[in-house]
Amino acid sequence: MADINILDAQAKLSKKGFLDIDLDPTLDLFAEIEKLKKEKNAIILAHYYQEPDIQDVADFIGDSLGLAQKAESTDADMIVFAGVHFMAETAKIINPSKKVVLPDLNAGCSLSDSAPPEKFRAFKEKHPDHIVITYINCSAGMKALSDIICTSSNAQAIVESLPKDQKIIFAPDKNLGAYINKKTERNMVLWNGACMVHEIFSLEKITKLKIRHPKAKFIAHPECEEAVLNLADYIGSTTGLLKYTQQDSAMEYIVATETGILHQMQKSSPQKTFIPAPPSNQCACNECPYMKLNTLEKLYLCMKYEQPEITMDEELRLAARKPIDRMLEISAKLGL
């Protein structure tokens, strides 16, 4: 492959949001990525839902809270975010002086897309006496309209840290919001948003799977619908689900979240069996199509040419930073 410079790389960004360059098929991408990390003082942050190869080259693997905290503490010059767009945006919000790159700009999020900031602003204006707690799976524009950001792992604790009589709008995930309402006995106003991955699980198929695997425990992410959560032996964030399988004595688990987490579950507990919960479509598994847009090839190219880069208007960044800081402050205070 002929070498090109960064300006040329910008010109070669495809309409699909990634660098459209042919790679030498004999290239050892794992070795080249390790070399680029050192050359560019770069860190690779990867979400649990990324493909196994990306997880294996990452410096840190985590869920939204862990990735946000790691992005805040890193001294790397470049953050390579193997996740979806809102996650890379969050890293840029926290680290304005660092270069943040994302392997594929089209790695979006159905939940984030379900909450357009302009529509949410009008919704918020109808509830002027409410504060806004927003799940981190949202755009910078949504964060800028929020008072506190939360993740699935700290949402309950953040809500419980506020006075019982505090009126709250919870956005954008209605399923997570309903679950937190139930756990905290609150009556938060919920925005009608949802994640396509967690809404597609089939209650009927899960029930049949539980019958076929009577010793398996059923564990689920709180973004799932209430009927699915009612079947669960354990409900938790992605990290929470992973830790549960590491510490629990069962040998079989049916897992209702994106299948990418099964790679880490199998690595940490090779003697156990992990079964992806079936969706309502004809696929045998349940994957986020946005998360899977990132590939090892795209990761290598974005590191080499430092594109596509996440940039942001400074006024928007500052507005979006405030509720993230509130989340990190509360999380630190609560020891989360």
Buried (B, 14 or more C-beta within 10 A) or exposed (E): EEEBEEEEBBEBBEEEBBBEBEBEEEEEBEEBBEEBBEEBEBBBBBBBBBBEBBBBBBBBBBBBBBBBBBBBEBEBEBBBBBBBBBBBBBBBBBBEEBBBBBBBBBBBBBBBBBBBBEEBEEBBEEEEEBBBBBBBBBBBBBBBBBBBBBBBBBBBBBBBBBEEEBBBBBBBBBBBBBBBBEBBEBEBBBBEBBBBBBBBBBBEEBEEBBEEBEEBBBBBBBBBBEEBBEBBBBBBBBBBBBEBBEEBEBEBBBBBBBBBBBBBBBEEBEEBBBBBBBBEEEEEEBBBEBBBBBBBBBBBBBBBBBBBBBEBEEEBBEBBBBBBBBBBEBBEEEEB
